Amino acid sequence: MNPLRRLGNFLSRLGLALCLPLLVLSGCATLPVSQPGTLAAGETGRTLLAEWLQRSAQPQSVQGVAKVRVQTPQRTLNGTQVIVAGAPDQLRAETLSPFGTPLLVLAANGTQLAVLLPGDNLFYHGQATPENLGRFTRLPLRLADLVGILLSRPPLLTYQQLDAFALAEGGWRIELAAGQRRQLLHFDAALRLVEVHYLTAGVLQLQLVYGDYAESGDNLPRRIELKLPLQQTQASLLFNELEADRQLLPALFTLEPPPGATIIGLDTLAATGADRPPAGNATIAPAAAPEEDK
């Protein structure tokens, strides 16, 4: 069996990939009902957003072990991931077996992407482009945006209009708009990000939820939820171990092929159009193998 088909079969067995924002989708989904609030006057919204951006600049890195749950129309999947993310564009993710051994290792350092399947001794490498990353995440996402979501600072819309609303139960909602695109950011009374909606032409594309914040110390969310309503897909990362701002060695974000490995060039695949990511049926968690070409 050729390496691409073996990888596709591996993904079917594993059922885990990183489900992160696909901001341009088609179709229909229910628009979330905004909580009522009082429109803030003047520059309040810009001041709040600037304060949150300043506070969210830390941490610069996180690492931890997370339980991953994925729900699609076809199946519900559970797994364990080791995740290391460093700003602006460093990522390492390992999918673990029930015995704690790596089933798949992904490493990206801003310029290069490498993926190893130890069990099949298959090694993928190429540039860390959205296209190559999308072979494993099933979503056209920049590496820096993926890392930002894991660091609890998801990408912001380049907006033309900003409005802020004070919520009756405390907290704020900031709405960013640019043409038909909108982004809603919900903050609690402590100005911690708890929810983000991305919409196009009033259609919900992606919903992010952050929760289980530590009450002291790093003040990081232990729970991240992602919902892609058009794909009827939901996922959650629940960290039972999480550390911030530990020194990360550059070697964490590079991989070398082990002896005897089958080496597959992602850039060559991109040039030939081989091994296209499937349209839809995306699943979730920070590492998965590319599916065979259909």
Stockholm file with secondary structure:
# STOCKHOLM 1.0

chainA/1-294         MNPLRRLGNFLSRLGLALCLPLLVLSGCATLPVSQPGTLAAGETGRTLLAEWLQRSAQPQSVQGVAKVRVQTPQRTLNGTQVIVAGAPDQLRAETLSPFGTPLLVLAANGTQLAVLLPGDNLFYHGQATPENLGRFTRLPLRLADLVGILLSRPPLLTYQQLDAFALAEGGWRIELAAGQRRQLLHFDAALRLVEVHYLTAGVLQLQLVYGDYAESGDNLPRRIELKLPLQQTQASLLFNELEADRQLLPALFTLEPPPGATIIGLDTLAATGADRPPAGNATIAPAAAPEEDK
#=GR chainA/1-294 SS CCHHHHHHHHHHHHCCCCCCCCCCCCSCCCCCCCCCEEECCTTHHHHHHHHHHHHTTCCSEEEEEEEEEEECSSCEEEEEEEEEEETTTEEEEEEECTTSCEEEEEEECSSEEEEEETTTTEEEEEECCHHHHHHHHSSCCCHHHHHHHHTTCCCCCCCSEEEEEEETTSCEEEEEEETTEEEEEEECTTCCEEEEEEEETTEEEEEEEEEEECSSTTCCEEEEEEEEGGGTEEEEEEEEEEEESCCCCGGGGCCCCCTTCEEEEHHHHHHHTCSCCCSSCCCCSSCCCCCCCC
#=GC SS_cons         CCHHHHHHHHHHHHCCCCCCCCCCCCSCCCCCCCCCEEECCTTHHHHHHHHHHHHTTCCSEEEEEEEEEEECSSCEEEEEEEEEEETTTEEEEEEECTTSCEEEEEEECSSEEEEEETTTTEEEEEECCHHHHHHHHSSCCCHHHHHHHHTTCCCCCCCSEEEEEEETTSCEEEEEEETTEEEEEEECTTCCEEEEEEEETTEEEEEEEEEEECSSTTCCEEEEEEEEGGGTEEEEEEEEEEEESCCCCGGGGCCCCCTTCEEEEHHHHHHHTCSCCCSSCCCCSSCCCCCCCC
//
